[in-house]
Every structure is written in C-alpha cells, then in structure tokens.
Amino acid sequence: MALKVELKPGEKLLVGQCIITNSDQRSRLFIEGTAPVLREKDIMTLEAADTPAKRVYLAVQLMYIDEDITTLRAQYFSLINDFVAAVPSTLSIADHINNCILTGDLYKALKAARELIQYEQDLFDHAASRRSSLSTDRQDD
C-alpha cells in the first residue's frame, strides 16, 4: 500500500536522500517502497537542535534517514542516558524510543522522540511560569 502525502505549495519532503520541493500548487503524492520519508516540519536541522531532547531527536532522525543505527548508536545512547539522568521522569519515553530503535522501527522512534521534545518543552514552560509567579509574589511583598 502506498503512502499518501499531501503537500502545500512550496512545502518540502525528504524521500530517502532526496529533498522534493512542491511547486506553487497543492499536490498529492503516492510513495511506494521503504525509503525514509519526512515532511519539512518534521526535519530537525543541526542549528535547530538547541536542547537535549532535540539533539536526541536529531540522532534518531539521522539513523532513520541513513536506515542504519550502527553509526550513531553510541552518540544516541550517550545523549538519551544523560537526558534520563538529568530528568528521571522521562525514563518511560526513553525506554519507548530505545525499544523502537532496537526493534528497527525508526519511524516510531522518531514519533516517540517528538514526545520527548514536547515533555521537555512542558518542563521549560512550567519552570518559566513558576519563575514568573515567584517574581510576582516578591513584588507584592
């Protein structure tokens, strides 16, 4: 069964090692085969990987694109182990990513890594709102 992808005007799509850029009209593509496929919004660049969770995602993404976990295995496990050591509450998400990688389902690993990014963002947001409320409380005193 083919993968159906609808692209907005100008949207990019990675298929294997190729970047496809849509023209100025909405397009529908049907992709058959097993090449890695990522939408532009799901592609993490080195510059955008500015948090620990995003660096984990980037490592998984590169494994997915290369269809090979061996080249980045050590780096990935170093990143994920450091992340879990710093934020132990992420252990279940990390375990899920690890299981997906070890079973060869790198696309599911990417989806789980997006959950890790969201969890990290929620922590940042919570910390920021807490700092803000502490700052407000101090001003009231």
N, C-alpha and C positions, 0 to 999 in steps of 0.2 A: 504494500500500500504506500502510496506517495505522500510525502509531507507537503501540505498546502501552506504557502506563506503569502500573505498579502502585504505589499509594500506601499508606503505612502510616497508621494513624489519626492525624489531626492534621497530617500532612505537607502542605507547600505545594508548589505547582508554578506556575511562571511560563509563561504561554502568551501570546505577543505582548506586549501592555501590561497584561495582566490577571494577578492572583495568584489562584489557585484553592486553597482550603484544604479538605482532605479532612475528612469527618465522623469519628465515633468508630469506624468500621469500615474494614477494609482494602478498597480499591477498585481496580478496573481500568478504565482509560480508553483509548479508541482515538482518536487525534488524526489527522485528515486535513487536509492543506494544508501550507502552507510557513511558518507563523508560527514565530518562535523559541520554543523550549521549553527550560526549565531546571528541574531539580529544586532543591529548597530547599538541599540540601547543596552544590550547585554554584554557588549565588549568592554573589557576593562583595559585601559592603557597603563603603561608604567607610570606615567605622570599622575593619573587619577588614583593610583593605588597608594593613597596617602594615610591609610590607617592599617592597623594589624589585620583586621578582618578582610579588608580589600586586598591586601597582599596575599592572604590565604586564597581568596577567590582568583586572583591573577595566576597563582601557581596551578590551581586546578584547571583554569581556563587553558593555560599553555599545555597541560597534559592532555586535555580534551582535543585541542586543535592538532597537536602532534600525534594523537592517538597512541601515546606512549607514556607510561608513568615512570619508567626507569630513570630518565634523565633528570627529573625534578623531585623524585621521591624523597631524598634526604632533605632538600630545602623545604618541601612541603611539610614533612613531619616535624622539622625544627620549628617552623612557623606555627603550626597548629598546637604543638606541645607547649610552646611559650605562651600562646594565647590562653590555653586552658589553665596553665599555671597562674596566669595573671587574673583570669576570670573563671574560676571553677564552675560557675553556674552554666557555662557553655559546654560542659562535658557531653551532654546528650546530643547536641548539634554536631560537635566534633566527631563523636562516635558514628553518627549517621553518615557524615561526609567520608570518614575513613572506610566504613563498610562499603559504601558505593564505589570508592576508588578500588578497594581490594577485590571487589567482585567485577570490576571492569565497566561499571555503569557510570562513566564520567559525566554524562549529561545530568543525571540525577545528583551527582556530587556537586555540580555547578549550582543546581537549584538549592541544595542544602547550604552551600556556601553563601548564597544570597540571603538565606535566613540568618546566617551568622552576621552578615553586614547589617541587616535590619536590627538584630538584637543589640549589636554594638551601638548603632545609632540611637536606639531607645535608651541605652545606658547613658550616652552622651547627653541626650535631651533631658533625662531625669536629673543628671548631675547639674546641668545648666539651670533648670528650673529651681532646683534646691538652692544653688548659689544665689539665684535671683531672690528667692524668698528670704534667705538669710540676710542678704543685703538690705532688703526692705525692712525686715524686723529690726536690724541695727539702726536704721534711720529713724524708726519710730521711737526708739529709746531715748 
